[in-house]
Amino acid sequence: MRTVVFSTKPYEQPYLEQANAGRHQLIFEPASLSSATAHLAAGAEAVSIFTNDDASAPVLEALRAAGVRHVAVRAAGHDQVALPHARHLGLRVANVPEYSPYSVAEHAVALMLALNRRLRQADYNLRNYDFRLDGLVGFDMNGKTVGIVGCGRIGGVLARILHGFGCRLLGYDPAPNAALTERYGLAYTSLEEVFAQSDIVSIHAPLNEHTRHFIGAGLLQQMKPGAMLINTGRGGVLDTEAAIAALRSGHLGALGLDVYEHEKGLFFFDHSHEPLPADDTFARLLAFKNVLITGHQAFLTREALQNIADTTVEHLNCWARREASPHEL
Ligand code: NAI
């Protein structure tokens, strides 16, 4: 099946090539999918897209007009796809629902620990041969309360890891999972209580019409003074301006992000040669010493890349046989 793989990065191409083993004609395209690039899919039956590709209604229409019938999302989150419109156009869309919840949960823990133990500052001091410990005081994770917002696959793995640390776990999820309570003592409560009682809150809810900006000024105000917020879910669930205001007032003690509301066009690209970042909000976030940001890399482990490639090729195999893929949305 001829497939244009949009947003291909050098680190994932070998995994896709190996999983494909020459079965399908994969055309690796570094450009993102948008209305300006949809024509690149002409003559292909399928496209594969990533997190920051644009699969909004007009782009899907352009793909359909170019002859595309299938869209394989190389990610778990699929908020970038206008799914009802895809169905209306008869496009089959599939994602990779579970490629490695460990990759993201472990990255969330990395952000927590790096902020808590001031690893960036410690590394900077040490490289300057400044071995004083002033300003590097952290806290024991043991005994702290951690709130998990979105206790699905990733939130569940996070609960397991933090249970091992000796944390008290609170959770908010409209669909509670009793196993997390039995195994790790996670107590489900309201979103407000999660924010009010936690020393650290970690967000793992999907972005949709209900969750856009659902973490805003009201909830941030209810946090304990000096508490930490981690977001490795989707940037749009957090009102970034409200987070900046909470940091500025000193109420929010630390912020760890792997995702950012306006990351499209910014993350995954080299902007190092530009004189000033065009995004003022991002520049303000970077100005805080107690903010640590990674550029949407939580998923980036060898195991995750392998699973993403394997599942993407599985979709193509099913579609080439004119069958539905098990992971169609
Ligand atoms: P999942 O579908 O297993 O779990 C999501 C959970 O969120 C579900 O239990 C669901 O009931 C819950 N939920 C839905 N609406 C909610 C709300 N309003 N408040 C609280 N919880 C709510 O998904 P999974 O695999 O755990 O992924 C979670 C999110 O993480 C994805 O939607 C994706 O956006 C993000 N993600 C980020 C990655 C990264 O590299 N930074 C990589 C993979 C996923």
Residues whose N, C-alpha, C, O or C-beta is under 5 A from the ligand:
A	BS01	NAI	A76 G77 P97 V104 V149 G150 C151 G152 R153 I154 G155 Y172 D173 P174 A175 H204 A205 P206 L207 T211 T232 G233 R234 D258 H296 Q297 A298 F299
